[in-house]
């Protein structure tokens, strides 16, 4: 085989290999697809001022961010209130898309994926927090992280 033919063959193989890589990142369990098809299922633990479950309808800084995230994507939100243990089990079983409330840099849950940290302005100054996400759901994680990154200046400057 001539050098030119070898280069052409290598180029064709590279194009074919790259064409087969379309659609990345992907979700192993289809979290992003399910959020669009059904609802964004969000686990919440009472943790004011980030998550306040004391008044019927969820409120708080993280809840407001989740509502904005969902609205921007046309997602319906289903709130699931509970304790961390049950919510994390549901997250790891892919019954939830995200868990909010009580997650900072010291959170003990090792099996979950973590969102990018977000710095929220509170009466105590800037507080760094994260959302728990299901592991291996790369497209879903990227959607959440991109929005957190885009919103970072606004979250840190909020009153």
N, C-alpha and C positions, 0 to 999 in steps of 0.2 A: 504494500500500500504506500502510495506517495505521501510525502509530508503534508501537502495541501489536502489530500483526501482524509488523512488522519485528523487534521485540524477541523475540517468540516464535520467529520463524524463526531468528534468530541463536542463541538458546538451544538450539533443536533441533539446529542444525548443530554447536554446541559439544559437546553430549552425544554426537552421532554420532562426532565427531572423537576425543573422549576414549575412547569405547568401542573404537575401532580401535587404541588405543595399549596395549591389555592385553598382559600377558606380557613386560613390560620389567623389568629388563634382559634381553637375550638374548645367546646365544653364537652368533657367526657360524659356528663349526665344531662346535657341540654338545658342548663339553667337559663341562659339568655332567651332561648326559644320558648321555654315554658313560661317565663315571665311575660312575654308578649302574647302567647296563646291563652294563658289562663289569668294569672295575677302575680304581682310581685309580693311574695309572702315574706313578711318581715317580723322577726322575733324581737320583742321588746322587754327589757327589765327596767323597773322603776329606778331612775337615777337622775333626779333633778340637778341642774337645769337642762340636762341633755335629753332625758326621757322622763316625762311626767305623766303618770297613769292615774293620778288622783281625781281626775275630772271626767270620767266617761270616755271622751275622745282623746287619743294620745296627743301630747304637746311636747315642746322642748326644742332645743337647738338641733339635735340630730334628727328628730322627727321632721322638723321643717325642711332640713336638707333632703331627706329621703322623699318627702312629698314633691319638692322641686325637681329632683332627679327623675321621679316617676312621671310627673306631669310633662316634662320635656320630651319624654319618650312615648307618651300615650299609654302608660301602664296603669292599670288598676291596682291599688294596694290593699292587701289583706294583712291586718295587724294581728299578731299572735302574742299575747302577754304571758309571761311566765318567769320562772327562775332560770338562772344561767344553766344549770345542769340539764334540764329538760330541753331548753332551747338549743343548746350546743349539740345534744344528741339528735334532735330533729334536723339541725343544720348538716351534721355529718351523714345523715340518712337522706339528704337532698330533699327534705320536705320544706325547708326554708331557703330563701335566697340570701338572707343577710340577718345578722343579729346585732342590735344596737343597745347601748346602755351598759355602763360599767366596764368598758374595755379601754384600758390605757396601756402604757408600755410595760406594765408589770403583770398583765393578765396571764393566768397560768395555762390556758388552753393551748396545747401543743399540736393537736391534730388538725386544726382549722387553718385556713389561709387568712392572712390579715390584709386589710386594705392599707393603702398608704396612710401614714399618720396625718391627721388634720389638726391644726391648732385653732381652738375655739376661744374667742374672747368672752370671758365671764367676769363676774365681780371680783374674782380672785386673780385676774390677769389672764395670760394665755395658758390654756390647758391642752395638752396633746392627747388625742384619742384615736382609736381605730375601730373599724367595723370588722366583725367576724364574718368570713365568707366560706362557702363550701370548698373543700380542696379539689384541685384539678380542673376547676371551671375557669379556664384561661380567658375566654372571650368575655365572660361575665366580670371577672376580676379587672380586665382591662377597661371595660365600660365604667365601672365604679371608680377605679383609680384615675382615669382621665378626667372625670368630672370633679373628683376631689382636688386634683392638681389645678384644674381651671378655676375652681372656687376658692382656693387657698387664700388669696389676698382678701377677698370679701369676708371670709370666715374670721380671719384674724383681726379685721378692722371693725367688725360689727360691734355695736354698743353693748 
